[in-house]
Amino acid sequence: MEYILQTSDLCKNYGKAKILKSVNIHVPKGSIYGFVGRNGAGKTTLIRVITGLHTPTSGSYSLFGVSNNDPQINEMRAKMGAVVETPSIYPDLNARENLKMMCRILGKPFDNVDEILKTVELTNTGKKKAKDFSLGMRQRLGIAFSLINNPELLVLDEPINGLDPQGIMEVRQLLTDLNQKKGITILISSHILDELSKLATHYGFIDKGMILKEMSAEDLHRSSQKSARITVDNMQALKEVLDAMKLSCEVLSANEAYIYGDFFVTPLVNELSKRNCFVQTLSQNDESLESFFINLIGGGEIA
């Protein structure tokens, strides 16, 4: 698998405070990587390090296969767009004027201004000044700034934080389009797991400066969907019955398995009994994505 961004035992200290502790993440090319952690977990610090705003205390990272210790790293950063914290917007300028101003600051031509405004759906804002924009519109304008370089990697720090439902939906659709239609890999940090679940293809979970787990969206869904742990005396019979009932399973041992999906216990037990397969233990679990994360970090509040 090709990784756009990787970190290797990345550490960042501020004085005696250890904010990042041997962090290892792997962001696949073409993915939307949900970087999940509660406030203060180290998400923003890592983003500041990989965008060059801060230097690592130890360890390393690579962008597009180039190490941060390589002189070419600045060229690789030029292939990345980022929105870290609240976008700096000129309140008395409209969207087009803001974007042209940012192009001027970056030394870029105005050639793709109209295309970018269309991408972020700010074409029809006319002469409306940015100070009159909704929070969602301002966030989309900030993302427009990050698209000036035609990035291959987009890094966003809490882009939906504080948005109303309409604004969240607009940003979500924009990010989906950027990923699916333009092929941009996106790293998005957030503590709002439920919203990330509508976007992300991969996840990295961080807490107290340490990566707890990386997994694909499929693995996360499998881990958090309705399931039951069952112990039987005939595993082959169990697999046959589950196949007939169109239920998936994960075999843990010769006698134990996870069953995934919705099912009624009595019909399952009856079908197993017909095949001389007897259930020894059965415990059901219904875990939400949020509770999965809470269990992963060992309890406590996410926000």
C-alpha positions in Angstrom: 0.0 0.0 0.0 1.3 3.5 -0.9 1.3 6.0 1.9 1.2 9.7 1.4 2.1 10.5 5.0 3.9 8.4 7.5 5.4 9.1 10.9 8.0 7.0 12.7 8.3 7.3 16.5 7.4 10.9 16.2 7.8 12.8 19.5 7.1 16.5 20.4 7.9 18.1 23.7 7.1 21.6 24.9 9.5 22.0 27.8 8.9 19.1 30.1 5.5 18.3 28.6 5.5 15.4 26.3 2.7 16.0 23.8 3.5 13.4 21.2 4.9 10.1 22.3 6.4 7.8 19.6 3.6 8.4 17.2 3.3 6.1 14.2 0.6 6.8 11.6 0.1 5.7 8.0 -2.1 7.7 5.7 -2.9 5.7 2.5 -2.9 7.4 -0.9 -6.5 8.3 -1.9 -7.9 7.8 1.6 -9.9 10.1 3.9 -8.0 9.5 7.1 -10.0 10.3 10.3 -7.5 11.3 13.0 -9.6 10.8 16.1 -8.9 12.0 19.7 -10.5 14.0 22.4 -9.4 17.7 22.9 -5.8 17.8 24.1 -4.9 14.4 22.8 -2.2 15.7 20.4 -4.0 16.0 17.1 -3.2 19.6 16.4 0.4 19.3 17.6 0.9 16.5 15.0 -0.7 18.5 12.3 1.6 21.5 13.2 4.6 19.3 13.0 3.8 17.7 9.6 2.9 21.1 8.1 6.3 22.5 9.2 4.9 24.9 11.8 6.8 23.0 14.5 9.8 20.7 14.4 9.7 17.3 16.0 11.7 16.7 19.2 12.7 13.2 17.9 11.5 10.7 15.4 10.6 11.5 11.8 7.9 11.8 9.3 7.7 11.5 5.5 5.5 13.2 2.9 5.2 11.5 -0.5 8.1 9.3 0.4 10.4 12.1 1.3 11.8 12.4 4.9 11.4 15.6 6.9 15.3 15.5 7.1 15.6 15.7 3.3 16.1 19.1 1.8 13.3 18.3 -0.7 10.7 18.2 2.1 9.7 21.8 1.3 8.8 20.8 -2.2 6.7 18.0 -0.8 4.9 20.4 1.5 4.0 22.5 -1.6 1.9 19.5 -2.6 -0.1 19.8 0.6 -2.9 22.2 1.5 -3.9 22.7 5.1 -6.4 24.5 7.3 -5.1 24.7 10.8 -7.2 26.6 13.3 -9.7 29.3 12.0 -9.0 30.5 8.5 -7.6 34.1 8.2 -10.3 35.9 6.1 -10.5 39.5 5.1 -14.0 40.4 6.4 -14.6 43.4 4.1 -13.8 41.4 0.9 -16.1 39.0 -0.9 -15.2 35.4 -1.6 -13.5 36.1 -5.0 -11.5 39.0 -3.6 -10.4 37.0 -0.6 -9.2 34.2 -2.9 -7.4 36.6 -5.2 -5.7 38.2 -2.2 -4.5 34.8 -1.0 -3.2 34.0 -4.4 -1.3 37.3 -4.4 0.2 36.5 -0.9 1.3 33.0 -2.1 2.6 34.4 -5.4 0.2 32.4 -7.5 -1.7 33.4 -10.6 -5.5 34.0 -10.6 -6.1 31.4 -13.3 -8.0 28.9 -11.2 -9.8 31.3 -8.9 -13.2 30.7 -10.5 -12.7 27.0 -10.6 -11.9 26.9 -6.9 -14.9 29.0 -6.0 -17.1 26.6 -8.0 -15.6 23.6 -6.2 -16.4 25.0 -2.8 -19.8 26.3 -4.0 -19.1 30.0 -3.3 -19.5 31.2 -6.9 -23.0 32.7 -6.3 -22.1 34.8 -3.3 -21.6 37.9 -5.5 -20.5 41.0 -3.6 -21.5 39.6 -0.2 -18.7 40.4 2.2 -17.0 37.6 4.2 -18.1 39.2 7.5 -21.6 38.3 6.5 -20.8 34.7 5.7 -22.2 31.9 7.8 -19.6 29.8 9.7 -19.9 27.1 7.1 -19.3 29.5 4.3 -16.2 30.8 6.0 -14.9 27.3 6.5 -15.4 26.5 2.8 -13.6 29.7 2.0 -10.7 28.5 4.2 -10.7 25.2 2.3 -10.7 27.2 -0.9 -7.4 28.9 0.2 -5.9 25.4 0.8 -6.7 24.4 -2.8 -4.8 27.2 -4.5 -1.7 24.9 -4.9 -3.8 22.0 -6.4 -2.8 19.8 -3.4 -2.5 16.1 -3.5 -2.9 16.0 0.3 -5.3 18.1 2.3 -4.9 18.5 6.1 -7.8 19.8 8.1 -7.9 20.4 11.8 -11.4 20.1 13.3 -13.1 21.6 10.1 -16.6 20.9 11.4 -16.2 22.1 14.9 -18.9 24.7 15.8 -20.8 24.3 12.5 -24.6 23.9 12.5 -26.1 20.8 10.8 -26.4 22.5 7.4 -22.7 23.7 7.6 -21.6 20.2 8.6 -23.4 18.7 5.6 -21.9 21.2 3.2 -18.4 20.6 4.4 -18.9 16.8 4.4 -20.1 16.9 0.7 -17.2 19.1 -0.3 -14.6 16.8 1.2 -16.3 13.8 -0.3 -16.2 15.4 -3.8 -12.5 16.5 -3.3 -11.6 13.0 -2.5 -13.7 11.1 -5.0 -13.7 13.4 -8.0 -10.3 15.0 -7.6 -8.4 12.2 -6.0 -7.2 14.3 -3.1 -6.0 12.4 0.0 -7.5 14.0 3.1 -6.3 13.9 6.7 -9.1 15.3 8.9 -8.8 15.5 12.7 -11.9 15.5 14.9 -13.3 14.3 18.1 -16.7 13.9 16.5 -16.6 10.3 15.6 -20.2 10.0 14.4 -19.6 12.6 11.7 -16.2 11.1 10.7 -17.9 7.8 10.2 -19.8 9.3 7.3 -16.5 10.3 5.6 -13.5 8.4 6.6 -12.0 5.3 4.9 -9.3 4.9 7.5 -8.8 5.9 11.1 -6.1 6.6 13.6 -7.0 6.9 17.3 -4.8 9.0 19.5 -5.0 9.6 23.3 -2.6 11.3 25.6 -0.1 11.7 22.7 0.0 8.0 21.8 -1.6 6.2 18.9 -3.9 3.5 20.3 -5.0 1.9 17.0 -5.1 2.3 13.2 -7.8 0.6 11.2 -9.9 0.8 8.0 -13.5 1.9 8.0 -14.5 -1.7 7.3 -12.6 -3.0 10.3 -14.1 -0.2 12.5 -17.6 -1.0 11.3 -17.0 -4.7 12.0 -15.7 -4.0 15.5 -18.6 -1.7 16.4 -21.6 -3.4 14.7 -24.1 -5.6 16.5 -22.4 -8.8 17.4 -22.6 -11.9 19.7 -19.9 -14.1 21.1 -20.9 -17.7 21.0 -19.3 -21.0 22.2 -20.5 -24.2 20.7 -19.4 -27.9 20.5 -19.5 -28.1 16.7 -17.9 -25.2 14.8 -18.6 -26.6 11.4 -22.3 -26.9 12.1 -22.3 -23.3 13.4 -20.7 -22.0 10.2 -23.2 -23.9 8.1 -26.2 -22.5 10.0 -24.8 -18.9 9.9 -24.2 -19.2 6.2 -27.8 -20.4 5.7 -29.0 -17.4 7.8 -26.8 -15.1 5.8 -24.9 -14.0 8.9 -21.1 -13.4 9.0 -18.8 -14.7 11.6 -15.3 -14.5 12.9 -13.9 -17.8 14.2 -11.9 -17.2 17.4 -11.0 -20.8 18.2 -12.2 -24.4 17.7 -15.3 -23.7 19.8 -15.7 -19.9 19.9 -16.8 -17.2 17.3 -18.2 -13.8 16.9 -21.5 -13.5 15.0 -22.2 -10.2 13.2 -25.6 -8.8 12.3 -29.2 -8.9 13.7 -30.6 -12.2 14.5 -33.1 -13.9 16.9 -31.5 -16.2 19.4 -34.2 -18.9 19.5 -34.2 -19.8 15.7 -30.4 -19.9 15.8 -30.3 -22.3 18.7 -33.1 -24.4 17.2 -31.2 -24.8 13.9 -28.0 -25.7 15.7 -29.8 -28.3 17.8 -31.1 -29.9 14.6 -27.4 -30.5 13.6 -26.5 -31.8 17.1 -24.7 -28.6 17.9 -25.3 -27.2 21.3 -24.7 -23.7 22.5 -22.6 -23.4 25.6 -22.4 -19.6 26.0 -23.9 -16.7 24.1 -23.5 -13.0 24.9 -24.7 -10.2 22.7 -23.1 -6.8 22.1 -24.4 -3.6 20.5 -21.7 -1.0 20.4 -21.9 2.4 18.8 -18.9 4.0 17.1 -18.7 6.5 19.9 -18.7 3.8 22.6 -16.1 1.9 20.7 -13.8 4.9 21.0 -14.6 5.4 24.6 -13.8 1.8 25.4 -10.6 2.1 23.4 -9.4 5.1 25.4 -10.5 3.5 28.6 -13.5 5.7 29.4 -13.9 9.4 29.9 -15.4 12.2 27.8 -14.5 12.6 24.1 -14.9 16.4 23.8 
